[in-house]
Amino acid sequence: MHPKPPSRIGKVTHRQYIDGSPMSYRVVDEIVHVPRSNRGKAIYLQLLRFDDDGRTEMRLCYYMIGHRGRTKGRWVYAQYAPMIRRKDFERIISKAREKGWVS
């Protein structure tokens, strides 16, 4: 049994744009989906609000349960593009529609 996937709602992230200028955004809301086919993977669709101009964007990302060292048994942010089954993607999009994020 794995721990509950982490929530990023309300968290602010500070990064840089590719040109080096500062960027910061807050996770306003998120949809978390743990596929039945892989309980050690949590797929997120996050609604982000940027501090510089207030625009909103969405981010598709995922966490995995770590298998080695200090991350073993803990949710770890995955740095690569997520791969997702069609059925799971459709469920996430359905939830996004319910929340009014997409039409």
Phi, psi and omega in degrees: 000131181264156174293164178296137178300146182289154175254140177252004182301129180087349182280142178254135178243134177248124180220189174234143170292168182299334179276001178095351179287151184288150177221139171215145180212158179244141173279111183278320181202165179205153173247127180244128180230121175258111183295142176298331182286343181206091183290351178265016180228132178236119181262133184241138163245116185248140174263120184249144173239123182275138184288327186292321183225002177079003181293157176245145176219167177244148177232131174258122182211180179206160174242152176231154172284126179291152183241351184224155172055218185289347179268356184303125178080003181245153176288131182232134178297130180268133188267001183253171179294133182288145172249133188216141176290151181304314182300318179292319178298318179298322178296318180296315179296322177299317178294322178296322176296316179302324180278353179082015179286325179225160179253000000 
